[in-house]
Amino acid sequence: MLKLREISKTYGLRVYTDEGEYFGDIEEVIIQNNKIFGWRIKSTRNSVLQKTISGARGVVVPHQLVKASGDIVIISKAAVSVEPRDAEIEEAE
């Protein structure tokens, strides 16, 4: 059975990667041609976004990277394409 949810009820849902890392919170949905194009994820304290993209307020994750949604949203690890800044610094040395 297909469960439907109003888009407005997805705002504020916590987003995790498929590896269980907290990614951020849903801030906005991007709709194009009456279909969901992507999700704007807000960078929050202790999220993967805050650790990988310093200074960014959030990112847009394409809808095809969403694996599941319910009480939380699970996205593919591919959405996190940037390595943490500490790792970049260590590699450069």
C-alpha positions in Angstrom: 0.0 0.0 0.0 1.3 3.4 -1.0 1.5 5.9 1.8 1.1 9.5 0.8 2.2 12.5 2.8 1.6 16.2 2.4 4.9 18.0 1.4 4.3 20.5 4.2 4.7 17.7 6.7 8.2 16.9 5.5 9.6 20.3 6.6 11.9 19.9 9.6 12.3 16.1 9.2 15.8 14.9 10.1 17.9 13.6 7.2 20.4 10.7 7.5 22.8 9.1 5.1 22.4 5.4 4.3 25.4 4.8 6.6 23.5 6.3 9.6 25.2 9.7 9.7 23.0 12.7 10.6 23.0 15.0 7.4 20.7 17.9 8.3 17.0 18.9 8.3 14.6 19.4 5.4 14.1 23.1 4.9 12.4 23.3 1.5 11.2 21.1 -1.4 11.9 22.0 -5.0 9.1 21.2 -7.4 9.5 21.3 -11.2 6.8 20.3 -13.6 4.6 19.0 -10.8 7.3 16.6 -9.6 9.7 16.7 -6.8 13.1 17.8 -8.2 15.1 18.1 -5.0 15.3 18.8 -1.3 17.0 21.8 0.3 18.7 20.4 3.4 19.6 22.9 6.2 23.0 22.5 7.8 22.5 22.1 11.5 24.8 21.6 14.5 26.6 18.2 14.6 25.5 17.4 11.0 27.7 15.9 8.3 27.0 19.1 6.3 28.5 21.3 8.9 31.6 19.2 9.1 32.2 19.0 5.4 31.1 22.4 4.0 32.0 25.0 6.6 30.0 28.2 6.2 27.3 26.7 4.0 23.8 27.1 5.3 22.7 24.0 3.4 22.6 22.1 0.1 20.1 20.8 -2.5 19.9 17.1 -2.7 18.4 15.7 -5.9 15.2 13.6 -5.3 16.7 10.5 -6.9 19.2 10.3 -4.0 16.4 9.8 -1.5 16.2 6.2 -0.6 13.3 6.3 2.0 11.1 8.7 3.9 8.8 8.4 6.8 9.6 9.8 10.3 13.1 10.5 9.0 14.5 10.8 5.5 17.4 8.5 4.3 19.6 9.6 1.4 22.4 8.0 -0.5 25.9 8.6 0.8 26.7 9.9 -2.7 25.0 13.2 -1.6 28.1 13.8 0.6 30.6 14.2 -2.2 33.0 16.5 -0.2 35.5 15.1 2.2 35.8 16.7 5.6 38.2 19.7 5.7 40.5 18.0 8.3 41.1 15.1 5.9 42.0 17.6 3.1 44.5 19.3 5.3 46.1 16.1 6.4 46.4 14.9 2.8 48.1 18.1 1.7 50.8 17.8 4.3 
